[in-house]
Amino acid sequence: MDSQEYAVGLDIGTTKIVAMIGRKNEYGKLEILGVGRSKSLGVHRGVVNNITQTIQSIQQAVDEAEAVSGIKINEVTVGIAGQHIRSLQHSDYITRGNSEEVIDQNDIDTLCNQVHKLVMLPGEEIIHVLPQEYKIDGQSHITQPIGMYGGRLEANFHVVVGQVTSIKNIYRCVKSANLDLNKITLEPLASADAVLSQEEKEAGVALIDIGGGTTDLAIFKDDIIRHTAVIPQGGNIITEDIKAGCSIIEKQAELLKTKFGSAWPGENKENEIVSIPGLRGREPKEITLKNLSKIIHARVIEILESVFVEIKNYGHDDPDKQLIAGVVLTGGGSQLKHIKQLAEYVTGMPTRIGYPNEYLAGDSDAESTSPIFATAVGLVMKGLEHMDATKATETSEEESTTEEIEIKTEEQEQQQGISQVQREEVLQKKGFFENWTNKLKDFLDNAE
């Protein structure tokens, strides 16, 4: 298979590392060709803290994905999260040299590159510069300026910033696993691509991706990204609490959480008890499901309230910023029983669980449509998008060079073929046309 046909998403998470290979089918839907996953041992709260273990985990996931799909993986699109991520709003403008020419992609690139040069705090680097809306010569609320005339092009940007060292460490892990880094993408943006519909992004929606080490938030309104945040709390702190509260080992705590856990204690009766085998011949432990749910409930409330603070910071109370589509929960943490009801209770907004099947081909297996793989699916989509954009620029460059050649040959022919008489005729016609235009202008001016 041609290497240009597919893209690979690499989700370096706190609990797992996923390598996913996908391509677009003939209907433009995403077809998953292979998934590999491994236990993530060198990542804490979304940040790499053990290079060697992370490299091993990446290699393991990649090998598995290669074995399933029969494709050799070279390039990957990687997700980035972690407590060091912050976002800010910024406005910038450029004054164009020639306002008689229409605005093209180069102007937008110039403006974005100008924002990339912003001076950040020491040790920080800009990951994304996302234009929200444009202004041309004072005219605001422009979403697509390409093809319009104007001298001053201005835009509001959503700028995502992260720590240089964390980004370098991810880069190093990927390189050491013999892979090329195609693109680094903010994880909540990737998850949003995979689980949100166009209508939801238009209406206003908050995507909450509850992972193992972090909870990511992305808010969309009018199909524009308005706010992003990474909260350094995830499913792992719930497991830690169960471990401490019930005096059991982590493996058992994780199993209890996923099999019997609920975020709503009222659902469990007092007499529902689970028995856990003791360590090395010790007595088994008996734990009531009500107590288990109380521990989970307290932690989930804490995570959701931290997210809700960020939603308030965005200003969802403002009628213009209202999130009509409410909340979408995804990630591994969204599979906790009754978390949907709890999110509705905390935020007061309608909530649904987001499965990454919005753009997947119909015959995708149940595994790849699980919320656990939302980020990985989104990264594959970002990778394919990046490939399409690169192809488009390459073809447009080729076209422009051929056009130039054609124009030159035409000019040469004209210079050779046009006689002096023909030239004079052309000039006369031109003069007549200019006079006529000037008359029309005068007439319109007087009419006013």
C-alpha positions in Angstrom: 0.0 0.0 0.0 1.2 3.5 -0.8 2.5 5.3 2.3 0.6 8.4 1.2 -2.8 6.7 1.6 -2.9 6.3 5.4 -2.0 8.2 8.6 -0.9 7.0 12.0 -2.1 8.6 15.3 0.0 8.0 18.4 -1.7 8.8 21.7 0.8 8.9 24.5 -1.5 8.7 27.5 -0.9 8.3 31.2 -2.5 4.9 31.4 -2.0 3.6 27.8 -0.2 4.3 24.6 -2.2 3.7 21.4 -0.9 3.5 17.8 -3.8 3.6 15.3 -3.5 3.4 11.5 -6.3 4.7 9.4 -7.2 5.9 5.9 -10.1 7.5 4.1 -12.4 5.1 2.2 -14.1 5.9 -1.1 -17.0 7.7 0.8 -14.6 9.9 2.6 -15.1 8.1 5.9 -12.3 7.0 8.2 -11.4 3.3 8.0 -9.3 1.9 10.8 -6.7 -0.6 9.5 -5.0 -1.5 12.8 -4.7 -0.6 16.5 -1.9 -1.4 18.9 -2.0 -0.6 22.6 0.4 -1.0 25.4 0.5 0.0 29.1 2.0 3.4 29.6 4.6 3.3 32.3 6.7 6.4 31.8 4.0 9.1 31.7 2.5 11.0 34.7 -0.4 13.4 34.3 0.2 13.6 30.6 3.9 14.4 30.9 6.8 12.0 30.1 8.8 11.3 33.3 10.6 8.2 32.2 12.1 8.3 28.6 13.2 4.7 28.4 9.9 3.2 29.5 7.9 5.5 27.3 10.1 4.5 24.2 9.5 0.8 25.0 5.8 1.3 25.3 5.6 3.3 22.0 7.6 0.5 20.2 5.3 -2.2 21.7 2.1 -0.3 20.5 3.6 0.4 17.1 4.7 -3.2 16.6 1.2 -4.5 17.5 -0.5 -2.0 15.1 2.0 -3.1 12.3 1.3 -6.8 13.0 -2.5 -6.3 12.8 -2.4 -4.1 9.6 0.6 -5.4 7.8 1.8 -1.9 7.3 5.2 -0.5 8.2 4.8 2.7 10.3 7.2 5.5 9.6 5.4 8.8 10.4 3.1 9.6 13.3 0.8 12.4 14.4 1.3 12.8 18.2 -1.1 14.2 20.8 0.1 16.5 23.6 -1.6 17.2 26.9 -0.5 17.7 30.5 -0.8 20.3 33.2 1.7 22.6 31.5 -0.7 23.4 28.7 -2.3 26.8 28.8 -4.2 28.9 26.2 -4.7 32.6 25.6 -6.5 35.0 23.3 -4.5 37.3 21.1 -5.3 39.8 18.3 -2.8 40.7 15.5 -2.9 42.3 12.1 -0.8 42.7 8.9 -0.9 45.6 6.4 -0.9 44.2 2.9 1.3 45.8 0.3 -1.2 45.7 -2.5 -4.9 46.0 -1.6 -5.8 45.6 -5.3 -5.0 41.9 -5.0 -7.3 39.5 -3.3 -6.3 38.0 0.0 -4.9 34.5 -0.4 -3.5 31.7 1.8 -0.1 33.3 1.9 -1.5 36.4 3.7 -3.1 34.2 6.3 0.1 32.2 6.8 2.1 35.5 7.2 -0.4 36.6 9.9 -0.2 33.2 11.7 3.6 33.2 11.5 3.6 36.7 13.0 1.7 35.3 16.0 4.1 32.3 16.3 6.8 34.9 17.0 5.1 36.1 20.1 7.4 36.2 23.2 6.2 33.7 25.7 7.2 33.1 29.3 10.7 31.5 29.7 10.6 27.8 28.8 7.3 28.0 26.9 6.6 27.4 23.3 3.6 28.0 21.1 1.9 24.7 19.9 -1.1 26.0 18.0 -2.2 29.3 16.6 -5.9 29.0 15.7 -7.6 31.9 13.9 -11.1 32.5 15.3 -12.5 35.3 13.1 -11.1 37.9 10.9 -11.5 41.6 10.3 -10.7 43.2 6.9 -10.4 47.1 6.9 -12.5 47.3 10.1 -15.3 44.9 8.8 -15.7 42.2 11.4 -17.2 38.7 11.7 -15.5 37.3 8.7 -14.8 33.6 8.9 -13.2 33.1 5.5 -11.2 36.0 4.2 -9.6 34.3 1.2 -10.7 35.9 -2.1 -11.7 39.2 -0.5 -10.1 42.6 -1.1 -8.5 44.6 1.7 -5.5 46.4 2.9 -5.5 45.6 6.7 -6.1 41.9 7.6 -6.7 41.4 11.3 -7.6 38.3 13.3 -8.4 37.1 16.8 -6.4 34.0 17.7 -6.7 31.2 20.2 -3.0 30.5 21.1 -2.1 27.2 22.8 1.1 27.2 24.8 3.1 24.4 26.3 6.5 23.8 28.0 9.5 23.4 25.7 11.0 20.5 27.7 7.8 18.4 27.7 7.5 18.9 23.9 11.2 18.0 23.4 10.8 14.9 25.6 7.8 13.7 23.5 9.9 14.4 20.3 12.8 12.5 21.7 10.7 9.4 22.6 9.1 9.3 19.1 12.5 9.7 17.4 14.1 7.1 19.6 11.3 4.7 18.6 12.6 5.1 15.0 9.6 7.2 14.0 9.2 10.6 12.3 7.1 13.2 13.9 4.6 14.4 11.4 2.7 16.9 13.6 2.0 17.6 17.3 -1.6 18.3 18.1 -3.3 19.3 21.3 -5.3 16.2 22.5 -8.6 17.9 23.2 -8.6 19.2 19.7 -8.0 15.7 18.3 -10.8 14.2 20.5 -13.2 17.0 19.4 -12.5 16.1 15.8 -13.4 12.5 16.4 -16.6 12.8 18.6 -18.3 16.1 17.8 -20.7 16.7 15.0 -20.7 19.9 12.9 -24.1 20.9 14.4 -22.8 20.6 17.9 -19.7 22.8 17.1 -22.1 25.4 15.6 -24.6 25.4 18.5 -21.9 25.5 21.2 -20.5 22.5 23.0 -18.0 21.7 25.8 -16.0 18.5 25.2 -14.7 16.9 28.4 -12.2 14.1 27.7 -11.5 12.3 31.0 -8.3 10.4 30.6 -6.1 8.5 33.1 -3.9 11.4 34.2 -5.6 14.5 32.8 -9.0 15.8 31.9 -9.0 17.8 28.7 -11.6 20.5 27.8 -12.4 22.0 24.4 -15.2 24.5 23.9 -16.6 25.3 20.5 -19.2 27.9 19.4 -20.1 29.0 15.9 -17.8 26.2 14.6 -14.8 28.0 16.1 -12.6 26.8 19.0 -13.2 29.2 21.8 -11.4 27.8 24.9 -9.1 24.9 25.7 -7.8 23.7 29.1 -6.0 20.7 30.5 -6.8 19.8 34.2 -4.2 17.6 35.9 -6.8 15.2 37.3 -8.1 12.0 35.7 -9.3 8.5 36.3 -6.1 7.6 38.1 -6.8 9.7 41.1 -10.1 7.9 41.5 -8.2 4.6 41.5 -5.7 6.0 44.1 -8.5 7.0 46.4 -10.1 3.6 46.2 -6.8 2.0 46.9 -6.2 4.2 50.0 -9.9 4.1 51.2 -10.3 0.3 50.9 -6.6 -0.6 51.7 -6.2 -2.7 48.6 -3.6 -2.8 45.8 -3.9 -0.7 42.7 -4.7 -3.6 40.3 -7.7 -4.5 42.5 -8.8 -0.9 42.9 -8.8 -0.4 39.1 -10.8 -3.6 38.6 -13.3 -2.5 41.3 -13.7 0.9 39.7 -14.4 -0.4 36.2 -16.5 -3.5 37.1 -18.6 -2.3 40.1 -17.9 1.4 40.4 -20.6 4.1 40.0 -20.5 7.8 40.3 -23.9 7.9 42.0 -24.0 6.4 45.5 -27.8 6.5 45.7 -27.9 3.7 43.1 -26.3 1.1 45.5 -28.2 -0.7 48.3 -26.5 -1.0 51.7 -26.3 -4.8 51.4 -24.4 -5.0 48.1 -20.9 -6.3 49.0 -17.9 -7.3 47.0 -15.3 -9.7 48.4 -11.6 -9.2 47.4 -9.1 -12.0 47.9 -6.5 -11.2 50.6 -2.7 -11.0 49.8 -0.7 -14.2 50.3 -3.1 -16.2 52.5 -4.5 -13.2 54.4 -8.3 -12.9 55.0 -10.4 -11.6 52.1 -11.7 -8.1 52.3 -15.3 -7.2 52.1 -16.2 -3.8 50.6 -19.7 -2.4 50.2 -20.5 -1.0 46.8 -22.1 2.0 48.5 -18.8 3.0 50.1 -17.0 2.4 46.8 -19.5 4.7 45.0 -19.1 7.4 47.7 -15.3 7.5 47.1 -15.8 7.6 43.4 -18.5 10.2 43.6 -16.4 12.6 45.7 -13.5 12.5 43.2 -15.7 12.8 40.1 -17.5 15.8 41.5 -14.1 17.4 42.1 -12.9 16.8 38.5 -16.2 18.0 37.0 -16.2 21.1 39.2 -12.6 22.0 38.1 -13.8 21.6 34.5 -16.9 23.7 35.2 -14.7 26.5 36.5 -13.0 26.6 33.1 -16.4 26.6 31.3 -17.4 29.6 33.5 -14.1 31.3 32.6 -15.1 31.0 29.0 -18.3 32.9 30.0 -21.1 30.4 29.1 -23.7 32.6 30.9 -23.4 35.2 28.3 -26.4 34.7 25.8 -23.9 35.1 22.9 -21.7 32.4 24.3 -24.4 30.0 25.4 -23.5 26.3 24.9 -26.8 25.0 23.4 -25.5 21.5 22.7 -24.3 21.2 26.3 -21.6 18.8 27.3 -20.0 15.7 25.6 -18.1 13.3 27.8 -15.4 11.1 26.2 -12.2 9.2 27.2 -11.9 6.2 29.5 -13.4 8.0 32.4 -16.7 8.6 30.6 -17.4 4.9 30.9 -18.0 5.1 34.6 -21.6 4.3 35.4 -23.9 7.3 36.0 -21.2 9.9 35.2 -23.6 11.4 32.5 -26.2 12.1 35.2 -23.5 13.6 37.5 -22.2 15.9 34.8 -25.7 17.1 34.1 -26.2 17.7 37.9 -22.9 19.7 38.2 -23.1 21.7 35.0 -26.9 22.0 34.6 -26.4 21.3 30.9 -27.6 18.4 28.7 -24.9 15.7 28.5 -24.1 12.8 26.2 -21.3 10.2 26.0 -19.1 10.8 22.9 -18.2 7.8 20.8 -15.6 8.4 18.1 -17.9 7.0 15.4 -19.0 10.3 13.9 -16.7 10.0 10.9 -15.8 6.3 11.1 -16.7 3.9 8.3 -19.8 1.8 9.1 -18.0 -1.5 9.4 -15.6 -0.3 12.2 -15.2 -2.8 15.0 -16.6 -2.1 18.5 -13.1 -1.5 19.9 -12.2 1.5 17.8 -15.6 3.1 18.5 -15.0 3.1 22.2 -14.6 6.5 24.0 -11.1 5.2 25.1 -9.9 5.6 21.5 -11.4 9.1 20.9 -8.0 10.8 20.9 -6.3 8.2 18.8 -9.1 8.4 16.1 -8.8 12.2 16.2 -5.1 12.1 15.7 -5.5 9.8 12.7 -8.0 12.4 11.3 -5.5 15.3 12.0 -2.8 13.3 10.2 -4.9 12.7 7.1 -5.9 16.4 7.1 -2.2 17.4 7.3 -1.5 15.1 4.4 -4.3 16.6 2.2 -3.1 20.2 3.0 0.5 19.3 2.0 -0.7 17.7 -1.2 -2.9 20.8 -2.0 0.0 23.2 -1.5 2.3 21.1 -3.7 -0.2 20.9 -6.6 -1.0 24.7 -6.4 2.7 25.4 -6.6 3.0 23.2 -9.6 0.0 24.9 -11.2 1.3 28.4 -10.6 4.7 27.6 -12.3 2.9 26.1 -15.4 0.7 29.2 -15.5 3.7 31.5 -15.4 5.3 29.5 -18.3 2.1 29.8 -20.4 1.8 33.5 -19.8 5.4 34.1 -20.8 5.0 32.1 -24.1 1.8 34.1 -24.8 3.6 37.4 -24.3 6.4 36.3 -26.6 4.0 35.3 -29.3 2.2 38.7 -29.0 5.4 40.6 -29.2 6.4 38.8 -32.4 2.9 38.8 -34.0 1.3 42.1 -33.2 2.1 44.8 -35.8 2.2 48.5 -35.0 -1.3 49.0 -36.5 -2.8 46.3 -34.3 -1.0 47.9 -31.3 -2.5 51.3 -32.0 -6.0 49.7 -32.4 -5.6 48.1 -29.0 -4.5 51.4 -27.5 -7.5 53.2 -29.1 -9.9 50.6 -27.8 -8.3 50.9 -24.4 -8.6 54.6 -24.5 -12.3 54.4 -25.5 -13.0 52.0 -22.6 -11.2 54.2 -20.1 -13.2 57.3 -21.2 -16.4 55.4 -21.0 -15.6 54.1 -17.4 -14.7 57.7 -16.3 -18.0 59.0 -17.8 -19.9 56.3 -15.9 -18.1 57.2 -12.7 -18.9 61.0 -13.1 -22.5 60.1 -13.8 -22.8 58.0 -10.6 -21.0 60.6 -8.5 -23.4 63.4 -9.7 -26.4 61.1 -9.2 -25.5 60.7 -5.5 
